[in-house]
Amino acid sequence: MKKFTIRRAEDGRLKAAQIVGNTRIGGVVSCVLNYYKFMDCSRWRFDFFAYEHCGFDDALRAIDPAARVLTIPRLDRDPLGAVSALRRRLREGGYAVAHSHMTTLSAFALRAAKGAGVPVRVCHAHSTFDRHSDHYLIKAALRPFAAADATVRMACGELAAQNLFGRRAKEAVILPNAIDLERFAPDPQAKARLGLEGRCLLFVGRFAPQKNLPFLLDAFALARRRRPMTLLLLGAGDEEKALRARAAQPDLAGHVRFLPQGDPAPWYAAADAFVLPSLYEGFPVVGLEAQAAGLPCLFSDKITRAADVCGSAAFLPLGREIWAEAMAKDMPRLTDGAARLRRAGYDIRQEAGRLCEVYERAVLPFLTDTFLGEEKR
């Protein structure tokens, strides 16, 4: 077996490079940070490889002050230059694991990792894509090569595994986009605490074309003709200016609130329903958070049915009248959402330990020293 040089961190921990790329696409970064928060950080250190420093540095330092965010060129714009730069940084770091969260761009990220001598290389499928997805032709062309240099295939669910890995999907480790269920516990006093009244609908996510928010505002305007209600939008993105302009028009003025960035948990607890009319999605973590808080969910029919873990969501075709009617109806809250999610494997406290085990099994053959209290045989 080929020998690789794995260099531990100064404190003796093994290091895993988390290659995330665009940090403005917050779901993946949030997922990885979530796992890191609940892993045994005495054994592993994560460094993040990203295109820019973008807001999660403080959250990372709160988990582990020694962890770093390292910037690399964009793999989608300058693949040759980016592969060279990433290979150099990975080689200098002596990483035991390179974990790529880049979907089809993992073809480039893991080629760099292999060239750097990183022994364990993970290709992680966090979502699906189809002909309606952004940059579909490029993704389709790269798909056969995404895991060519991977030693471990991983996916958030079976559909994501099938979408990226095809006939080798059964080899993938299924690691759900688990969450801290305790953080999203229902709170009957949340609405009064936040100064809200009446029926409130909540959206959490990026203000991006994929999320279909202009459609949501138009449908919500129709829903308000049926009954009074407020739409809460928690997020940020390139479409914010246009969305604010639409929300200021007479049929919506005063009934759409743009919430400040921060912890969404209190807003899930205060809302009466969660809405996600996306044009496409992988596996939306925000849907899990809403279900953990007991919220009934309205999803577009473009979202995978697997997102309805608790079995109470409605999947609606993208018609304004259909959505308006659904938003105006009362829907019962779940009283056991967290329990259902835990039984389905979405408790981060359980799943973070499993990720640690996957890493350790994969890296053990390449170690020549004492590993985590056990002598390598």
C-alpha positions in Angstrom: 0.0 0.0 0.0 1.4 3.4 -0.9 2.6 5.5 2.0 1.3 9.0 2.5 2.6 11.6 4.9 -0.2 12.6 7.3 0.8 15.4 9.6 -1.2 15.9 12.7 -2.1 19.3 14.0 0.1 20.8 16.7 -2.2 19.4 19.4 -2.1 15.9 17.9 -5.4 15.9 16.1 -5.9 14.6 12.6 -7.0 17.2 10.1 -9.8 17.0 7.6 -10.1 19.6 4.7 -13.7 20.6 4.1 -13.8 21.9 0.5 -17.0 24.0 0.3 -16.3 26.6 -2.4 -19.1 29.2 -2.5 -19.9 30.0 1.1 -22.8 32.2 0.0 -24.7 28.9 -0.6 -25.3 28.6 3.1 -27.0 25.2 3.4 -23.8 23.1 2.8 -21.7 25.2 5.1 -24.3 25.1 7.8 -24.5 21.3 7.5 -20.8 20.8 7.9 -20.5 23.3 10.8 -23.4 21.4 12.5 -21.5 18.1 12.2 -18.3 19.7 13.4 -20.0 21.2 16.5 -21.2 17.8 17.6 -18.2 15.7 16.7 -15.4 14.9 19.1 -13.1 17.8 18.4 -10.4 16.2 20.5 -9.8 13.8 17.7 -10.3 15.8 14.5 -9.8 19.4 13.3 -11.6 20.8 10.3 -10.2 23.4 8.0 -12.5 24.9 5.4 -11.4 25.7 1.8 -13.6 28.4 0.3 -13.7 31.0 -2.4 -14.0 33.8 0.1 -14.3 34.6 3.8 -18.1 35.1 4.1 -19.6 35.3 7.5 -19.0 31.9 9.0 -15.5 32.6 10.5 -17.0 33.5 13.9 -19.2 30.5 14.0 -16.2 28.3 13.2 -14.0 29.8 15.8 -16.8 29.4 18.4 -16.6 25.6 17.7 -12.8 25.4 17.4 -10.5 28.4 17.7 -7.7 26.4 15.9 -9.8 25.7 12.8 -9.1 27.8 9.7 -10.8 29.2 6.6 -8.4 29.1 3.7 -9.3 30.7 0.4 -8.7 29.2 -3.0 -9.5 30.3 -6.6 -12.8 29.4 -8.1 -12.9 25.9 -9.5 -15.7 26.8 -11.8 -13.9 29.8 -13.4 -10.2 28.8 -13.4 -10.1 25.0 -12.9 -6.5 24.5 -13.8 -5.2 27.4 -11.6 -7.6 26.4 -8.8 -6.5 22.7 -8.8 -2.9 23.8 -8.6 -3.5 26.2 -5.7 -5.7 23.7 -3.8 -3.2 20.8 -4.4 -0.4 23.0 -2.9 -2.4 24.0 0.1 -3.5 20.4 0.8 0.0 19.1 0.5 1.3 21.8 2.9 -1.4 20.9 5.4 -0.7 17.1 5.5 -4.4 16.4 5.7 -5.7 12.9 6.4 -9.1 13.6 4.7 -10.2 15.8 1.9 -14.0 16.0 2.0 -15.4 17.7 -1.1 -18.9 19.2 -0.9 -18.7 20.6 -4.5 -21.2 18.3 -6.3 -19.8 17.8 -9.8 -16.9 20.2 -9.2 -15.6 17.5 -6.9 -14.0 16.2 -10.1 -11.4 19.0 -9.8 -11.3 19.3 -6.0 -10.5 15.6 -5.5 -8.0 15.5 -8.4 -6.1 18.2 -6.4 -6.4 16.1 -3.3 -5.1 13.0 -5.0 -2.2 15.0 -6.4 -1.4 16.3 -2.9 -1.3 12.8 -1.5 -4.4 13.0 0.7 -5.2 9.3 1.3 -8.9 9.6 2.1 -11.0 11.6 -0.4 -14.7 12.0 0.1 -17.1 13.0 -2.7 -20.3 14.2 -1.0 -23.6 14.6 -2.9 -25.7 17.2 -1.0 -28.4 17.6 -3.6 -29.8 16.5 -6.9 -29.9 18.4 -10.2 -31.9 18.1 -13.4 -32.4 19.9 -16.7 -34.0 22.9 -14.9 -31.0 23.4 -12.6 -28.5 26.2 -13.0 -25.6 25.2 -15.3 -27.1 21.9 -16.1 -25.0 21.1 -19.2 -21.8 21.7 -17.3 -22.9 19.6 -14.4 -24.1 16.8 -16.7 -20.7 16.8 -18.5 -18.7 16.7 -15.2 -21.0 14.1 -13.5 -19.1 11.0 -14.7 -15.9 12.4 -13.3 -17.1 13.8 -10.0 -16.1 10.8 -7.9 -13.3 9.5 -10.2 -10.6 10.2 -7.6 -12.8 9.5 -4.5 -12.0 6.8 -2.0 -15.4 7.3 -0.2 -18.7 8.2 -1.8 -21.2 10.0 0.5 -24.7 11.5 0.1 -27.4 13.1 2.1 -29.9 10.6 0.8 -30.5 7.8 -1.7 -31.8 10.2 -4.4 -28.8 12.4 -4.2 -26.5 9.3 -4.3 -28.3 8.0 -7.4 -28.2 11.4 -9.1 -24.4 11.9 -8.7 -23.1 8.3 -8.6 -25.4 6.4 -10.9 -24.8 2.7 -10.8 -22.3 3.1 -7.9 -24.9 4.8 -5.7 -25.2 1.7 -3.4 -21.6 2.2 -2.4 -22.4 5.6 -0.9 -22.4 6.2 2.8 -25.8 7.9 3.5 -25.2 10.7 6.0 -28.4 12.7 6.5 -28.4 16.5 6.7 -29.0 16.1 10.5 -29.8 19.0 12.8 -29.8 19.9 16.5 -33.4 18.8 17.3 -33.3 20.4 20.7 -32.6 23.8 19.3 -35.8 23.8 17.3 -38.2 22.7 20.0 -41.7 24.3 19.9 -42.2 27.3 22.1 -45.9 28.4 22.7 -44.7 31.9 23.9 -42.5 32.6 20.9 -45.1 34.6 18.9 -45.8 37.0 21.8 -42.1 37.3 22.6 -41.4 38.4 19.1 -44.3 40.8 19.0 -46.2 39.0 16.3 -50.0 38.7 16.0 -52.4 36.7 13.9 -51.5 34.1 11.3 -47.8 34.1 10.2 -46.1 32.2 7.4 -42.3 31.8 7.3 -39.7 31.4 4.6 -36.1 30.7 5.5 -33.4 30.7 2.8 -31.5 32.5 0.2 -33.1 35.3 -1.8 -32.1 33.6 -5.1 -34.0 32.6 -8.3 -34.0 28.9 -7.3 -36.3 29.8 -4.3 -39.0 31.3 -6.5 -39.8 34.2 -4.1 -41.5 36.5 -6.6 -44.0 33.7 -7.1 -44.4 33.4 -3.4 -45.2 37.1 -3.0 -47.7 37.0 -5.8 -49.4 34.0 -4.3 -49.4 35.5 -0.8 -51.1 38.6 -2.1 -53.9 36.4 -3.3 -54.0 34.5 0.0 -54.5 37.8 1.9 -57.7 38.3 0.1 -59.0 35.2 1.8 -57.8 36.1 5.4 -55.4 38.4 7.2 -51.8 37.1 7.6 -48.2 38.1 7.6 -45.3 36.7 5.6 -41.9 36.5 7.3 -38.8 36.3 5.1 -35.6 35.3 6.8 -32.6 35.4 4.5 -30.4 37.5 2.1 -29.3 37.4 -1.4 -29.2 39.1 -4.8 -33.0 39.4 -5.2 -33.6 41.3 -2.0 -33.9 44.7 -3.6 -36.5 43.5 -6.1 -38.4 41.6 -3.4 -38.6 44.6 -1.2 -39.9 46.7 -4.1 -42.6 44.1 -4.7 -43.5 43.9 -1.0 -43.9 47.7 -0.9 -46.8 47.6 -3.5 -50.3 48.3 -2.2 -51.5 44.7 -2.1 -48.6 43.7 0.1 -47.4 46.8 1.9 -47.2 46.3 5.7 -47.8 42.5 5.5 -44.3 41.2 4.5 -41.5 41.4 7.0 -37.9 41.0 6.1 -36.2 39.6 9.2 -32.7 40.3 10.3 -30.0 37.6 9.8 -29.6 35.5 12.9 -30.9 32.4 14.7 -34.1 31.2 12.8 -35.2 29.0 15.7 -37.4 31.6 17.4 -39.1 32.4 14.1 -39.9 28.7 13.4 -41.5 28.5 16.9 -43.5 31.7 16.3 -44.8 30.9 12.8 -48.0 29.0 11.9 -46.7 27.3 8.7 -43.5 27.1 6.6 -43.4 27.8 2.9 -40.8 26.7 0.3 -41.9 27.2 -3.3 -38.5 26.3 -4.8 -38.0 25.6 -8.5 -35.6 22.9 -7.5 -33.9 21.6 -4.3 -31.7 18.9 -3.1 -32.8 18.0 0.4 -33.8 21.3 2.2 -32.5 21.4 5.7 -34.8 24.3 6.5 -37.7 21.8 6.0 -36.3 19.6 8.7 -35.9 22.6 11.0 -39.5 23.6 10.4 -40.7 20.0 11.1 -38.7 19.8 14.3 -40.5 23.0 15.5 -43.8 21.3 14.7 -44.6 23.5 11.7 -46.9 22.3 8.9 -44.9 22.7 5.6 -46.0 23.8 2.1 -43.4 22.6 -0.4 -43.4 22.9 -4.2 -43.8 19.7 -6.1 -40.3 20.2 -7.4 -38.9 19.2 -4.0 -38.1 15.6 -3.2 -40.9 13.8 -1.2 -38.1 12.5 1.1 -38.1 16.0 2.6 -41.4 15.2 4.3 -39.8 13.1 7.0 -42.8 13.6 9.4 -45.4 12.7 6.8 -47.4 15.9 7.2 -46.2 18.2 4.4 -48.2 19.3 1.3 -46.4 19.3 -2.1 -48.1 21.8 -4.4 -47.8 22.5 -8.1 -46.6 26.0 -8.8 -49.9 27.7 -9.4 -50.7 31.0 -7.6 -54.3 30.2 -6.8 -53.3 26.7 -5.5 -50.7 28.2 -3.2 -53.0 31.0 -2.1 -55.7 28.6 -1.1 -53.2 26.4 0.8 -51.7 29.4 2.7 -55.1 30.5 3.8 -56.0 27.2 5.4 -55.4 26.3 9.0 -53.1 23.3 9.3 -52.4 21.4 12.5 -49.0 21.6 14.2 -47.0 18.5 14.9 -46.6 17.6 18.6 -43.9 15.0 18.0 -41.9 16.3 15.1 -38.5 16.0 16.9 -39.3 12.4 17.9 -40.2 11.4 14.3 -37.0 13.1 13.0 -34.9 11.3 15.6 -36.3 7.9 14.7 -35.5 8.7 11.0 -31.8 9.4 11.8 -31.8 13.2 11.7 -30.4 13.8 15.2 -27.1 15.5 14.8 -25.9 14.2 18.1 -26.1 10.7 16.8 -25.0 11.3 13.2 -21.9 13.3 14.1 -20.4 10.3 15.8 -21.0 8.2 12.7 -19.1 10.7 10.5 -16.2 10.4 12.9 -16.3 6.7 12.6 -16.4 6.8 8.8 -13.2 9.0 8.8 -11.4 6.8 11.3 -12.1 3.5 9.5 -11.0 5.1 6.2 -7.8 6.7 7.5 -6.6 3.9 9.8 -4.7 1.9 7.2 -2.5 4.9 6.4 -1.4 5.7 9.9 1.9 4.4 11.3 1.6 5.9 14.8 -0.8 5.4 17.7 -4.3 6.4 16.5 -6.9 7.7 18.9 -5.8 5.4 21.7 -5.6 2.3 19.6 -2.4 0.8 18.1 -2.7 0.3 14.4 -2.4 -3.4 13.5 
